[in-house]
Amino acid sequence: MKTYVTGPTDATKGIVSIFDIFGYFDQTLQGADILATSDEHQQYKVFIPDWFEGKPVPSEWYPPDTEEKQKKLGEWFGNNDPHGVATALPGHVKAIQAAYPSIESWGILGYCWGGKVVELVTSSSTNPFTVAAAAHPAMIDPAAAEKISVPFALLASGDEPADAVKEFESKLKVPHHVETFSDQVHGFMAARADLSNPRVKAEYARGYKTVLEFFGKHQH
């Protein structure tokens, strides 16, 4: 599977990044680079597998304001169920581990659609990750929170339902960090980050700093 890989060759910790529906966007790749090298105490090897096999959602489908766009989006989501990726991830991590034997532990970060994947895999019995983070996750399910077995960070935007975020946090039984970046839009740490806007750029950077601090504390 095509995979964007960044970070030093001798890294002992790995992060699998699950992109949003728009796939390999510059802001998402830049985020992976930030994760790989910004923590002076801990360097990471970061992997972004192409789960969409070169067919992400074209940005011109958003907003889905016509019947044709809505139909295309519906078909795309039908072909790209986050449950399928969550099920495939344990085996995928084993394959990466075989290729990069110096990596001793794994974290996962997902954005939007990828945030749902993170929730699903970390609440399953086959979860291979020791720490997890979801940035502006889609389809937040508070019922899954109590099944999550590893330290979990949720960075919400102002667009996610506040009551669902609050209930999700209340049901987490693991060390966690839940924070809402209330003046940011869904997607602000990935494809929808307008980095020409100083406020967005600052919160984008703070989001990654928050993830790195959480992983630095909990990924063993």
N, C-alpha and C positions, 0 to 999 in steps of 0.2 A: 504494500500500500504506500502510495506517495506520502511522505511525511516531511514537514518542515522541522529541522533539528538545529538547535542553537545551544551554545554553552561550551565550557571547557571540556577537553577530552578526559581529564582526570577527575571529573565530578563524581562524588559518591552518593549524591541524591538526585533523583529524577522527578520531573513534573510532567504529567500528561495534560495538555491543554485541549479542551473541547470547544471548538469555535461556535459562533452563532450561525444562523441559517445562511448568512452571506459568505461564509467560507473564509478563504485567505485574504482578508482585508489588511491594508498596511498597518492600521492602528492595532490590529490583533497580533500581527507579527512583531511589531514594535514592543507590544506588551510582553511577548515571549522573551525578547532580548533583554528587557528590563528585569524580568524574573531571573534570567540566567546569570546576570553579572552585577546587579546593583547592591547585593548584600555583601559587604566586604568580609564578613565572617564565614559566609557559606555560599559557595557557587553551585549552580544547578545545571543539569542537562535538561533541556525542555523540548518536548516532542509535540507537534500538532499533526496528528494523522488526518488524511483527507477522507473522512467518512462519506463524503458526498461524491467521491470519484469524479471530481472535476465538474460537478453539476450543482453548485449552490444556487440559492435564490438570486436571480438577477435583481440588482438594486432598483431597476425601473419598475418592478412589480409593487414597490412601496411608494406611497400608501396604496393599499388594495381598494381603490375607489371606483373600479369598474367591474362589471360582472365577469369579464374575461380574466382580469387579474385575480379575482377571487377564485375562479375555477382553477386556474393554473396553480395558485398557492395551495388550494385544497388537495390537488393531485400530488404536488410536491411533498406535502406533509404526510400524505398516505404512503409515499414511497420512502420516507425518511423518519421512521418512528424512533424516538429516543430509547424506547425499551430494547430495540434491536442492538443499538450501540452499547447500551449498558450490559447486555448479556455477552457481547463479544469482547468487552474490555479485559476481563481477567486473562483470557487466552492471549490477547494482544500484548498485555504487559509482560507475560511470560516470554513472548517472542522478542520483545525489545530487550528484556533482561538478558537473554541468551546472547544478543548481539553486543550488549554493553555490560559485561559482568562486573565492572567496578562499581556499578550503582547498587547501593545497599538498601535503599528504601524509596518509596514512591508517594508523591502527592498528586492531587488532581485539582484542576481549576476549570470551571465551565462557565460560559457566557450565554445568557438567554436560553435558547434551546439546549445548549450544552450544560446549562445549570440544572436542567431537568435530568439530563444524563447523570450528572454528579449525584443528585438526590437519589436516583434509582440504584446506582451501583453501590453507593456507600450504605444503603439500607438493605442490601442483599447479603446472603450468607457467603457469597463468593468474592466479596470485596477485597481487592489486592492492595488498597491504598491505606497509608497510615495517617493521612491528614487530607482535608478537602476544603475547597472554597467554591462558592457559587456567586457570580457577579450578575446582578439584575436578572435572576432566574425566571424562566417562564413556567407557568402552570404549577405554582407553589402548592404543595400538598402537605398541610400540617400533620396529617396522619402518618406520613412517612418519617417525620422528624424523630419520633420516639424509637424507630428501628435503626437509626444511623449509629454506627458503632465506633466512629473515629472523630477526633476534634474537627469541628466544622465552622467555617466562617461564611456568613451570608451578607453580601454588600448589596443592598437594595437601592434602586433609584426612586425618584418620586412617583414613578408610574406604576410600580407594583402595588397591589392592594395592601394597605397598611395593616388591616385586620388580619390578613393571612400571614404576613410577615411576623406580626406580634404573636399569633397563635403558634406558628412554626417554632419561634424562639422558646415559647413556654413549654413546648413538648420535647425539646432537645435534652438528652440525658448525659451528654458528653461535654467536655470543655468547648466553649464556643465564643464567637464574636459576631454579633448581629448589629449592623449599622445601616441607617438609611441616609443616602446622599440626596436630600430632599429636593434640591434645586437642579438635579441632573435627570436626563431622560433615560429611558430604557435603552441600553446599548452603549452607555457612555464610556465603558472601559474596552469596547470592541469597535465593531464596524460603524456605529453611529456617533463616535467621538469626533466632535468638531474641534480639532486641536488648534485651529486658528483663533478660537475664543479663549482668552486667558483664564477665565474661570473654569471652563471645561478642562483645559489643559492641567490646571492645578489640581482639580479633583480626580482626574484620570491618574495623575502621578501619585496622589495621596491614596487612591484605591490600591495601586500596586504596592505601595509602601506598606499598607495595612496587611495585604496578603503575605508579603515577605516576612513581616514581623510575626504573623501568626504561624507561618510555616517554620520559621526559625525557632520558635518556641516549642512547637508540637511535632515536627517531623523527625522521627527517630529511626 
